[in-house]
Amino acid sequence: MKTSKVLKKAKKHLAENHIDLVASYKASFICYAIADTDKVSQRDADRVRNMVQERLAPYATLEGWLSKKHRVKLIGWNDSDIKVNAYKDKMQATRHAWIDSMITEFEAKGD
């Protein structure tokens, strides 16, 4: 299956915001969303998940990558619920923007 199609299917499983993270079974991370896709072979899911992880390397998450590469401040343990929820919403929006850009990239390549 084409990479863009796997990513499109994964996007449907990716939480939109902090409410979605709690109230649904949607994934918080792109790699988890890829693992949750249906009608995608394990081989294709692993291939696309590995590609995402390679782009983040040596960091395990987009948050870690953003923190080190772009000095994005991570949320603190003592921050208010309002601040935490706004942070979660922004991270999910960033994940959606990233997955959209990867879909566009791979569609342009015919993959």
N, CA, C and O of each residue as an XYZ file, in Angstrom:
444
protein
N       0.843     -1.179      0.000
C       0.000      0.000      0.000
C       0.890      1.244      0.000
O       1.940      1.268      0.642
N       0.461      2.265     -0.720
C       1.233      3.497     -0.795
C       1.356      4.157      0.584
O       0.453      4.077      1.417
N       2.488      4.802      0.793
C       2.753      5.482      2.055
C       1.685      6.535      2.345
O       1.214      6.650      3.477
N       1.307      7.296      1.334
C       0.297      8.346      1.531
C      -1.034      7.754      1.984
O      -1.740      8.359      2.791
N      -1.377      6.589      1.476
C      -2.643      5.957      1.856
C      -2.585      5.458      3.306
O      -3.558      5.591      4.048
N      -1.458      4.893      3.702
C      -1.292      4.459      5.104
C      -1.422      5.665      6.029
O      -2.086      5.592      7.063
N      -0.785      6.777      5.653
C      -0.844      7.985      6.473
C      -2.261      8.553      6.535
O      -2.682      9.035      7.587
N      -2.994      8.505      5.437
C      -4.382      8.979      5.435
C      -5.240      8.135      6.382
O      -6.064      8.665      7.127
N      -5.036      6.832      6.342
C      -5.778      5.948      7.239
C      -5.395      6.213      8.696
O      -6.251      6.218      9.581
N      -4.111      6.432      8.932
C      -3.637      6.704     10.293
C      -4.222      8.009     10.819
O      -4.571      8.101     11.996
N      -4.331      9.010      9.966
C      -4.856     10.324     10.381
C      -6.245     10.191     11.000
O      -6.582     10.923     11.931
N      -7.044      9.271     10.495
C      -8.390      9.048     11.040
C      -8.349      8.532     12.477
O      -9.325      8.667     13.215
N      -7.227      7.946     12.871
C      -7.078      7.382     14.220
C      -6.313      8.303     15.166
O      -6.086      7.958     16.326
N      -5.918      9.471     14.670
C      -5.126     10.411     15.458
C      -6.060     11.404     16.149
O      -6.882     12.049     15.499
N      -5.927     11.520     17.469
C      -6.773     12.431     18.248
C      -6.606     13.863     17.758
O      -5.515     14.279     17.368
N      -7.709     14.608     17.785
C      -7.694     16.009     17.351
C      -7.233     16.956     18.458
O      -6.559     17.949     18.186
N      -7.597     16.649     19.714
C      -7.346     17.568     20.824
C      -7.379     16.822     22.167
O      -7.501     15.597     22.198
N      -7.269     17.572     23.275
C      -7.227     16.931     24.590
C      -8.528     16.215     24.935
O      -8.505     15.223     25.663
N      -9.649     16.691     24.432
C     -10.927     16.019     24.691
C     -10.958     14.684     23.972
O     -11.373     13.674     24.541
N     -10.522     14.679     22.727
C     -10.434     13.449     21.929
C      -9.523     12.416     22.606
O      -9.796     11.216     22.571
N      -8.440     12.899     23.220
C      -7.495     11.993     23.878
C      -8.154     11.236     25.028
O      -7.808     10.087     25.302
N      -9.107     11.886     25.701
C      -9.760     11.284     26.862
C     -11.046     10.568     26.476
O     -11.333      9.485     26.987
N     -11.818     11.164     25.583
C     -13.169     10.686     25.297
C     -13.270      9.672     24.166
O     -14.352      9.145     23.906
N     -12.169      9.393     23.498
C     -12.219      8.452     22.378
C     -11.072      7.459     22.499
O     -10.234      7.540     23.397
N     -11.069      6.553     21.592
C      -9.975      5.587     21.547
C      -8.916      6.010     20.535
O      -8.117      5.188     20.088
N      -8.911      7.272     20.178
C      -7.945      7.753     19.199
C      -6.561      7.887     19.822
O      -6.417      8.086     21.028
N      -5.567      7.773     18.983
C      -4.172      7.770     19.424
C      -3.641      9.185     19.613
O      -4.066     10.121     18.937
N      -2.713      9.319     20.537
C      -2.063     10.611     20.745
C      -0.873     10.785     19.806
O      -0.555     11.911     19.421
N      -0.212      9.692     19.433
C       0.994      9.753     18.611
C       0.738      9.185     17.217
O      -0.084      8.284     17.050
N       1.441      9.711     16.223
C       1.296      9.249     14.839
C       1.636      7.765     14.725
O       0.929      7.019     14.046
N       2.705      7.333     15.381
C       3.095      5.916     15.289
C       2.020      4.998     15.873
O       1.792      3.904     15.356
N       1.361      5.437     16.945
C       0.262      4.650     17.515
C      -0.922      4.625     16.549
O      -1.583      3.598     16.392
N      -1.186      5.764     15.904
C      -2.282      5.830     14.946
C      -2.023      4.893     13.767
O      -2.944      4.245     13.270
N      -0.774      4.824     13.325
C      -0.417      3.903     12.235
C      -0.677      2.466     12.668
O      -1.193      1.663     11.891
N      -0.323      2.146     13.898
C      -0.535      0.789     14.407
C      -2.027      0.452     14.517
O      -2.408     -0.716     14.442
N      -2.862      1.467     14.693
C      -4.312      1.256     14.845
C      -5.069      1.173     13.525
O      -6.270      0.905     13.522
N      -4.389      1.399     12.406
C      -5.088      1.409     11.121
C      -5.598      0.022     10.768
O      -4.966     -0.993     11.059
N      -6.749      0.012     10.138
C      -7.300     -1.258      9.680
C      -7.057     -1.403      8.186
O      -6.863     -0.415      7.478
N      -7.071     -2.598      7.733
C      -6.867     -2.918      6.315
C      -5.501     -2.459      5.795
O      -5.346     -2.167      4.609
N      -4.524     -2.400      6.685
C      -3.143     -2.093      6.314
C      -2.307     -3.281      6.778
O      -2.412     -3.700      7.931
N      -1.487     -3.822      5.898
C      -0.668     -4.963      6.282
C       0.327     -4.568      7.362
O       0.720     -3.406      7.468
N       0.720     -5.532      8.147
C       1.716     -5.286      9.199
C       3.010     -4.764      8.584
O       3.676     -3.897      9.151
N       3.354     -5.298      7.427
C       4.576     -4.876      6.730
C       4.522     -3.396      6.360
O       5.486     -2.663      6.577
N       3.383     -2.955      5.797
C       3.241     -1.552      5.422
C       3.191     -0.648      6.649
O       3.796      0.424      6.659
N       2.480     -1.075      7.670
C       2.405     -0.285      8.909
C       3.800     -0.135      9.521
O       4.182      0.960      9.934
N       4.551     -1.216      9.581
C       5.916     -1.164     10.128
C       6.817     -0.257      9.298
O       7.609      0.510      9.846
N       6.696     -0.347      7.979
C       7.528      0.464      7.080
C       7.273      1.956      7.304
O       8.215      2.742      7.417
N       6.006      2.338      7.366
C       5.668      3.756      7.530
C       6.009      4.229      8.944
O       6.513      5.337      9.122
N       5.741      3.411      9.927
C       6.095      3.762     11.312
C       7.606      3.942     11.446
O       8.057      4.870     12.118
N       8.382      3.079     10.826
C       9.846      3.204     10.856
C      10.304      4.486     10.176
O      11.250      5.127     10.633
N       9.639      4.864      9.085
C       9.972      6.104      8.391
C       9.730      7.304      9.306
O      10.561      8.211      9.367
N       8.614      7.317     10.008
C       8.308      8.409     10.940
C       9.363      8.454     12.043
O       9.869      9.524     12.381
N       9.692      7.294     12.601
C      10.682      7.239     13.678
C      12.062      7.688     13.206
O      12.794      8.331     13.959
N      12.422      7.358     11.973
C      13.711      7.797     11.419
C      13.767      9.314     11.290
O      14.821      9.918     11.489
N      12.637      9.929     10.958
C      12.601     11.388     10.829
C      12.743     12.083     12.186
O      13.225     13.212     12.266
N      12.326     11.408     13.230
C      12.432     11.975     14.584
C      13.770     11.659     15.256
O      14.158     12.327     16.215
N      14.460     10.660     14.762
C      15.688     10.178     15.404
C      16.679     11.319     15.600
O      16.828     12.172     14.725
N      17.340     11.338     16.720
C      17.421     10.325     17.761
C      16.358     10.466     18.858
O      16.482      9.844     19.914
N      15.329     11.265     18.627
C      14.295     11.501     19.634
C      13.146     10.520     19.451
O      12.855     10.099     18.331
N      12.502     10.161     20.539
C      11.442      9.157     20.495
C      10.079      9.747     20.131
O       9.207      9.039     19.629
N       9.902     11.035     20.382
C       8.607     11.657     20.135
C       8.778     12.997     19.416
O       9.862     13.581     19.405
N       7.693     13.464     18.823
C       7.690     14.776     18.188
C       7.968     15.857     19.229
O       8.664     16.830     18.942
N       7.432     15.692     20.430
C       7.679     16.663     21.495
C       9.168     16.776     21.817
O       9.693     17.882     21.949
N       9.835     15.657     21.940
C      11.273     15.657     22.199
C      12.040     16.315     21.067
O      12.966     17.091     21.303
N      11.653     16.004     19.838
C      12.297     16.590     18.664
C      12.101     18.105     18.641
O      13.052     18.855     18.421
N      10.859     18.553     18.869
C      10.569     19.989     18.884
C      11.316     20.708     19.998
O      11.791     21.829     19.819
N      11.416     20.052     21.147
C      12.110     20.637     22.293
C      13.582     20.878     21.982
O      14.114     21.944     22.294
N      14.236     19.912     21.379
C      15.667     20.012     21.105
C      15.980     20.787     19.827
O      16.926     21.574     19.800
N      15.203     20.575     18.777
C      15.494     21.202     17.481
C      14.979     22.634     17.379
O      15.580     23.471     16.706
N      13.849     22.914     18.061
C      13.223     24.230     17.921
C      12.968     24.926     19.255
O      12.276     25.942     19.324
N      13.538     24.361     20.302
C      13.448     24.944     21.645
C      12.010     25.181     22.118
O      11.735     26.150     22.826
N      11.107     24.296     21.724
C       9.728     24.374     22.199
C       9.718     23.928     23.660
O      10.245     22.868     23.999
N       9.115     24.745     24.519
C       9.083     24.446     25.946
C       8.042     23.358     26.214
O       6.877     23.480     25.837
N       8.495     22.293     26.873
C       7.585     21.220     27.234
C       6.748     21.651     28.428
O       7.161     22.502     29.216
N       5.585     21.064     28.549
C       4.679     21.381     29.652
C       5.261     20.850     30.961
O       5.897     19.796     30.979
N       5.050     21.562     32.028
C       5.559     21.154     33.331
C       4.519     20.403     34.158
O       3.317     20.515     33.916
N       4.989     19.654     35.116
C       4.096     18.870     35.979
C       3.164     19.759     36.793
O       2.041     19.356     37.098
N       3.602     20.941     37.142
C       2.818     21.817     38.014
C       1.986     22.844     37.259
O       1.381     23.717     37.882
N       1.942     22.764     35.952
C       1.170     23.726     35.172
C      -0.332     23.484     35.352
O      -0.764     22.369     35.644
N      -1.100     24.530     35.176
C      -2.553     24.445     35.357
C      -3.184     23.542     34.295
O      -2.605     23.322     33.231
N      -4.378     23.025     34.598
C      -5.102     22.192     33.634
C      -5.362     22.949     32.337
O      -5.301     22.372     31.251
N      -5.649     24.231     32.453
C      -5.912     25.042     31.258
C      -4.670     25.076     30.371
O      -4.764     24.915     29.155
N      -3.516     25.285     30.984
C      -2.270     25.342     30.223
C      -1.927     23.966     29.639
O      -1.494     23.866     28.491
N      -2.119     22.922     30.424
C      -1.846     21.559     29.960
C      -2.743     21.214     28.775
O      -2.269     20.673     27.776
N      -4.028     21.522     28.878
C      -4.961     21.208     27.792
C      -4.646     22.005     26.529
O      -4.740     21.476     25.422
N      -4.273     23.270     26.691
C      -3.891     24.080     25.535
C      -2.638     23.505     24.872
O      -2.532     23.478     23.646
N      -1.698     23.051     25.689
C      -0.473     22.428     25.173
C      -0.805     21.150     24.398
O      -0.300     20.934     23.296
N      -1.655     20.309     24.981
C      -2.048     19.064     24.304
C      -2.737     19.363     22.973
O      -2.487     18.696     21.969
N      -3.608     20.377     22.979
C      -4.298     20.749     21.743
C      -3.305     21.201     20.679
O      -3.430     20.842     19.508
N      -2.319     21.990     21.093
C      -1.316     22.482     20.146
C      -0.458     21.330     19.611
O      -0.127     21.303     18.426
N      -0.102     20.389     20.472
C       0.690     19.245     20.020
C      -0.095     18.385     19.028
O       0.459     17.930     18.028
N      -1.371     18.164     19.299
C      -2.175     17.361     18.381
C      -2.337     18.090     17.053
O      -2.304     17.459     15.996
N      -2.512     19.417     17.090
C      -2.600     20.193     15.846
C      -1.291     20.089     15.067
O      -1.298     20.002     13.839
N      -0.173     20.097     15.783
C       1.140     19.962     15.136
C       1.284     18.585     14.501
O       1.785     18.463     13.384
N       0.847     17.552     15.210
C       0.901     16.191     14.648
C       0.044     16.092     13.391
O       0.453     15.473     12.408
N      -1.142     16.699     13.416
C      -2.006     16.668     12.230
C      -1.368     17.434     11.071
O      -1.437     17.002      9.920
N      -0.755     18.562     11.378
C      -0.079     19.330     10.324
C       1.074     18.524      9.735
O       1.293     18.535      8.524
N       1.814     17.821     10.601
C       2.941     17.026     10.116
C       2.459     15.867      9.248
O       3.013     15.618      8.178
N       1.431     15.163      9.707
C       0.943     14.027      8.925
C       0.378     14.532      7.591
O       0.539     13.869      6.566
N      -0.279     15.691      7.594
C      -0.775     16.277      6.337
C       0.378     16.590      5.387
O       0.283     16.348      4.184
N       1.465     17.130      5.936
C       2.612     17.461      5.068
C       3.265     16.193      4.516
O       3.738     16.186      3.379
N       3.295     15.133      5.302
C       3.850     13.872      4.797
C       2.949     13.275      3.727
O       3.442     12.724      2.743
N       1.637     13.374      3.904
C       0.706     12.886      2.883
C       0.955     13.629      1.569
O       1.047     13.012      0.508
N       1.063     14.944      1.648
C       1.327     15.759      0.457
C       2.653     15.371     -0.180
O       2.746     15.226     -1.399
N       3.678     15.203      0.651
C       5.009     14.825      0.153
C       4.969     13.502     -0.616
O       5.503     13.404     -1.721
N       4.334     12.485     -0.025
C       4.339     11.176     -0.648
C       3.386     11.086     -1.832
O       3.642     10.331     -2.770
N       2.289     11.843     -1.805
C       1.413     11.901     -2.990
C       2.172     12.511     -4.173
O       2.034     12.048     -5.305
N       2.972     13.548     -3.911
C       3.747     14.185     -4.984
C       4.760     13.217     -5.595
O       5.103     13.323     -6.773
N       5.231     12.275     -4.782
C       6.181     11.267     -5.267
C       5.479     10.072     -5.915
O       6.128      9.182     -6.466
N       4.144     10.065     -5.841
C       3.392      8.921     -6.370
C       3.407      7.733     -5.444
O       3.103      6.614     -5.858
N       3.753      7.962     -4.205
C       3.780      6.892     -3.195
C       2.706      7.167     -2.160
O       2.548      6.394     -1.215
